[in-house]
Amino acid sequence: MNIKYRQLQAFVLAARLGSFAKAAAELHITQSSFSVLIRQLEEDVGIALFERTTRSCRLTSPGQFFYRDVTPILKDLKEAYGRISDVGSGVAGQLQLSALPSLAFGLLTEVLATFRLRYPGMRVFMREELNVAVIDAVKRGEVELGIGSELSGDPELEFKPLFRDHLVVVAPVGHEILAEPLTWRRLESYPLIMLAHGSADRALRLNRPELVPTIEVAYMGTAVSMVRSGLGLTIIPSSGLKGVNMSDLRSVALPGRSCRRTIGVLHRKRATLSPMALAFIDLLSQAAPLDGGIRRLAA
């Protein structure tokens, strides 16, 4: 059996209008082409569905049963076609993301604002996770896109580099740490507020393992608020500065390769990305170059 949507559409129209000619006109095809559709459908189901006269048609008893069963199915199919068309055009649908907290806090907030203006019917689900969790979420298919730091040759994933950022020390305006070239050794003299398990924490352990933070917090906004209150200095990725009110604060870059990273978009290799995922990547690419010392990568 090879029943086609067009045949069912023709059948329901003819049953409702009581005329092949009227139904053919509504489908914008000739009456002979319409008759072929009905004949093929009757051959597929193995029974006559209409009693025909020269001017009208009427459902047979089996045709009435078929009409009752097919009408809701055809309605559901039409709605399904409409929904998938809306997804393709951005009228509706959803986009699932996983991103580093520093990016969600700053850069992605602005990108998502533009995305929602362009595609108001889209729902966005964004998880804020460390880079390892971002990679795992993409590999398991839990999210379509991950936005994080560069990975080293994972055969399952594709990484599109977007820009580089670096770790910066955030201090109040006029703080003495800003007066001279910054070194890790100079940080030993000041209380440090650190984000637990983030890129700054890893860089600290690599460069000055003996340097113990005074306060550890989970969120970047909390760390910056504590700096503003005079509790110490904090180290955050420069990409996070997009979400920080720096009117009474200043930042200075930390030296060394361990304090720099490449940020980009990752997805499963050979995955067919949705139109909305591609649109989001395009907006993300347009968001760089950025302020705060972030440098866009050459194409």
C-alpha positions as CSV (number, residue, x, y, z in Angstrom):
1,M,0.0,0.0,0.0
2,N,1.4,3.4,-1.0
3,I,-1.2,6.0,-0.1
4,K,-0.1,9.5,-0.6
5,Y,-1.1,12.7,1.2
6,R,-2.3,14.3,-2.0
7,Q,-4.7,11.3,-2.6
8,L,-6.2,11.7,0.9
9,Q,-6.5,15.4,0.4
10,A,-8.4,14.9,-2.8
11,F,-10.7,12.2,-1.2
12,V,-11.7,14.5,1.7
13,L,-12.3,17.5,-0.6
14,A,-14.5,15.4,-2.9
15,A,-16.5,14.0,0.0
16,R,-17.0,17.4,1.5
17,L,-17.9,19.2,-1.8
18,G,-19.8,16.4,-3.4
19,S,-18.2,17.1,-6.8
20,F,-14.9,16.1,-8.5
21,A,-15.0,19.3,-10.5
22,K,-15.3,21.6,-7.5
23,A,-12.6,19.6,-5.6
24,A,-10.2,19.7,-8.6
25,A,-10.7,23.5,-8.8
26,E,-9.8,23.9,-5.2
27,L,-6.6,21.9,-5.6
28,H,-5.9,23.8,-8.8
29,I,-5.6,20.7,-11.0
30,T,-7.6,19.4,-13.9
31,Q,-10.6,17.2,-13.3
32,S,-8.9,14.3,-15.2
33,S,-5.8,14.6,-12.9
34,F,-8.1,14.7,-9.9
35,S,-9.9,11.5,-11.1
36,V,-6.5,9.8,-11.4
37,L,-5.8,10.6,-7.7
38,I,-9.1,9.1,-6.6
39,R,-8.7,6.0,-8.8
40,Q,-5.2,5.4,-7.4
41,L,-6.5,5.7,-3.9
42,E,-9.3,3.2,-4.6
43,E,-6.9,0.8,-6.1
44,D,-4.6,1.1,-3.0
45,V,-7.4,0.4,-0.5
46,G,-9.1,-2.2,-2.8
47,I,-12.6,-0.8,-2.7
48,A,-14.8,1.8,-4.4
49,L,-15.1,4.9,-2.2
50,F,-17.5,7.0,-4.4
51,E,-20.6,6.6,-6.4
52,R,-20.2,8.9,-9.4
53,T,-22.6,10.7,-11.7
54,T,-21.8,13.1,-14.4
55,R,-22.4,16.1,-12.1
56,S,-21.8,14.9,-8.5
57,C,-20.3,12.2,-6.4
58,R,-21.4,10.5,-3.2
59,L,-19.5,8.3,-0.7
60,T,-20.2,4.6,-0.7
61,S,-20.8,2.9,2.7
62,P,-17.1,1.9,2.9
63,G,-16.2,5.4,1.8
64,Q,-18.1,6.9,4.7
65,F,-16.2,4.8,7.2
66,F,-12.9,5.8,5.5
67,Y,-13.9,9.5,5.5
68,R,-14.6,9.3,9.3
69,D,-11.2,7.8,10.0
70,V,-9.1,9.8,7.5
71,T,-10.4,13.3,8.3
72,P,-8.8,13.7,11.7
73,I,-5.6,12.0,10.4
74,L,-5.4,14.5,7.5
75,K,-6.0,17.4,10.0
76,D,-3.2,16.2,12.2
77,L,-0.8,15.8,9.2
78,K,-1.7,19.4,8.0
79,E,-0.9,20.8,11.4
80,A,2.3,18.8,11.6
81,Y,3.4,20.2,8.3
82,G,2.6,23.6,9.5
83,R,4.5,23.2,12.7
84,I,7.7,21.9,11.0
85,S,7.5,24.7,8.4
86,D,7.3,27.2,11.3
87,V,10.4,25.6,12.9
88,G,12.3,25.9,9.6
89,S,11.3,29.6,9.2
90,G,12.0,30.5,12.9
91,V,8.3,31.2,13.7
92,A,8.4,28.4,16.3
93,G,10.7,25.7,17.7
94,Q,13.4,25.5,20.3
95,L,17.2,25.7,20.5
96,Q,19.2,23.9,23.2
97,L,22.6,25.3,24.3
98,S,25.3,24.6,26.8
99,A,27.7,27.4,27.6
100,L,30.5,28.4,29.9
101,P,29.2,30.6,32.8
102,S,31.4,33.5,31.8
103,L,29.9,33.5,28.3
104,A,26.4,33.2,29.6
105,F,27.0,36.0,32.0
106,G,28.3,38.4,29.3
107,L,28.5,37.8,25.6
108,L,25.5,35.4,25.2
109,T,23.1,37.7,27.0
110,E,23.5,40.2,24.2
111,V,23.4,37.6,21.5
112,L,20.3,36.0,22.9
113,A,18.6,39.4,23.1
114,T,19.1,39.9,19.3
115,F,18.2,36.3,18.6
116,R,14.8,36.6,20.4
117,L,14.0,39.9,18.6
118,R,14.5,38.2,15.3
119,Y,12.8,34.9,16.2
120,P,10.3,35.7,18.9
121,G,8.5,32.3,18.5
122,M,11.7,30.4,19.4
123,R,12.2,28.9,22.9
124,V,15.8,28.8,24.1
125,F,17.1,26.4,26.7
126,M,20.6,27.3,27.9
127,R,22.7,25.3,30.5
128,E,25.6,27.0,32.3
129,E,28.4,24.5,32.8
130,L,32.1,24.0,33.0
131,N,33.8,23.1,29.7
132,V,34.0,19.4,30.4
133,A,30.2,19.3,31.0
134,V,29.6,21.4,27.9
135,I,31.5,18.9,25.8
136,D,29.7,15.9,27.3
137,A,26.3,17.5,26.8
138,V,27.0,18.0,23.1
139,K,28.4,14.5,22.7
140,R,25.4,12.9,24.4
141,G,23.0,14.9,22.1
142,E,21.4,16.7,25.1
143,V,22.1,20.1,23.4
144,E,22.6,21.0,19.8
145,L,25.4,23.6,20.4
146,G,28.0,24.1,23.0
147,I,29.9,27.4,23.5
148,G,33.1,26.9,25.3
149,S,36.9,26.7,25.0
150,E,38.9,24.8,22.4
151,L,39.1,21.1,22.8
152,S,42.0,18.9,21.7
153,G,41.1,16.8,18.7
154,D,37.9,15.0,19.8
155,P,36.9,12.8,16.8
156,E,33.2,13.1,17.6
157,L,33.0,16.9,17.7
158,E,33.5,19.8,15.3
159,F,34.9,23.0,16.8
160,K,34.5,26.4,15.1
161,P,36.8,29.0,16.7
162,L,35.3,32.4,17.2
163,F,37.6,34.6,19.4
164,R,40.3,34.5,22.0
165,D,40.0,35.9,25.5
166,H,42.2,35.9,28.6
167,L,42.1,36.1,32.3
168,V,41.9,39.5,33.9
169,V,42.2,40.8,37.5
170,V,39.3,43.0,38.5
171,A,40.0,45.7,41.1
172,P,38.4,48.9,42.3
173,V,39.3,52.1,40.5
174,G,42.6,53.5,41.9
175,H,43.8,50.2,43.4
176,E,47.6,49.9,43.6
177,I,47.6,46.6,41.7
178,L,46.7,48.6,38.6
179,A,49.7,51.0,38.9
180,E,52.5,48.6,37.8
181,P,52.8,45.6,35.4
182,L,50.8,42.7,36.8
183,T,52.5,39.5,37.8
184,W,51.3,36.4,39.7
185,R,53.7,37.2,42.5
186,R,52.2,40.6,43.1
187,L,48.8,39.0,43.7
188,E,50.2,37.3,46.9
189,S,49.9,40.6,48.7
190,Y,46.1,40.8,48.3
191,P,43.0,38.8,49.3
192,L,41.7,36.9,46.3
193,I,38.0,36.0,45.6
194,M,38.0,33.0,43.2
195,L,35.4,31.1,41.2
196,A,35.6,27.5,42.2
197,H,36.6,25.0,39.5
198,G,36.7,27.6,36.7
199,S,39.5,28.5,34.2
200,A,40.9,31.1,36.6
201,D,41.1,28.6,39.4
202,R,43.0,26.2,37.1
203,A,45.4,29.0,36.0
204,L,46.0,29.9,39.7
205,R,46.9,26.3,40.6
206,L,49.2,26.1,37.6
207,N,51.1,29.4,38.1
208,R,51.0,29.9,41.9
209,P,49.8,26.6,43.6
210,E,50.8,28.0,47.0
211,L,48.4,31.0,46.6
212,V,45.2,30.2,48.5
213,P,42.0,32.2,47.8
214,T,40.5,34.1,50.7
215,I,37.0,33.5,49.4
216,E,35.6,31.0,46.9
217,V,32.2,31.6,45.3
218,A,30.2,29.9,42.6
219,Y,29.0,32.9,40.5
220,M,30.9,35.6,38.7
221,G,28.4,38.3,39.7
222,T,29.0,37.4,43.4
223,A,32.8,37.7,43.0
224,V,32.5,41.1,41.3
225,S,30.1,42.4,43.9
226,M,32.6,41.4,46.6
227,V,35.4,43.3,44.8
228,R,33.1,46.3,44.7
229,S,32.6,46.0,48.5
230,G,36.3,46.0,49.1
231,L,36.7,42.3,50.1
232,G,39.6,41.7,47.6
233,L,40.4,41.1,44.0
234,T,39.0,38.6,41.6
235,I,40.2,36.9,38.4
236,I,37.6,36.3,35.7
237,P,37.7,35.6,31.9
238,S,37.7,38.8,29.9
239,S,34.6,37.6,28.0
240,G,32.7,37.9,31.3
241,L,33.3,41.7,31.4
242,K,30.4,42.2,29.0
243,G,28.1,41.5,31.8
244,V,29.8,43.6,34.4
245,N,29.2,47.2,35.3
246,M,32.8,48.5,35.3
247,S,32.0,52.1,36.1
248,D,33.9,51.9,39.5
249,L,36.1,48.9,38.6
250,R,39.1,48.3,36.3
251,S,40.6,45.2,34.8
252,V,44.1,44.2,33.8
253,A,45.2,41.2,31.9
254,L,47.3,38.4,33.5
255,P,50.4,37.4,31.7
256,G,51.2,33.9,30.3
257,R,49.8,31.3,27.8
258,S,47.9,29.6,30.6
259,C,45.8,32.7,30.9
260,R,44.6,32.7,27.3
261,R,42.1,30.5,25.6
262,T,40.2,30.1,22.3
263,I,36.4,30.3,22.5
264,G,34.2,28.8,19.9
265,V,31.1,26.8,19.0
266,L,31.1,23.0,19.0
267,H,28.6,20.4,17.7
268,R,28.6,16.8,16.8
269,K,30.6,16.0,13.7
270,R,28.4,15.4,10.6
271,A,25.4,16.6,12.5
272,T,22.8,18.5,10.4
273,L,22.3,21.7,12.3
274,S,18.8,23.3,12.5
275,P,18.3,26.6,10.7
276,M,18.0,28.2,14.1
277,A,21.3,26.8,15.3
278,L,23.0,28.2,12.1
279,A,21.3,31.6,12.7
280,F,22.6,31.6,16.3
281,I,26.1,30.8,15.2
282,D,26.0,33.6,12.7
283,L,24.8,36.1,15.4
284,L,27.5,34.8,17.7
285,S,30.2,35.4,15.0
286,Q,28.9,38.9,14.5
287,A,29.2,39.7,18.2
288,A,33.1,39.7,17.9
289,P,35.3,41.6,18.0
290,L,34.4,42.7,21.5
291,D,35.5,45.1,24.2
292,G,37.5,44.0,27.1
293,G,40.5,42.7,25.2
294,I,38.8,39.9,23.4
295,R,40.2,39.4,19.9
296,R,38.3,37.9,17.1
297,L,39.9,35.1,15.2
298,A,40.6,35.5,11.5
299,A,38.3,33.5,9.3
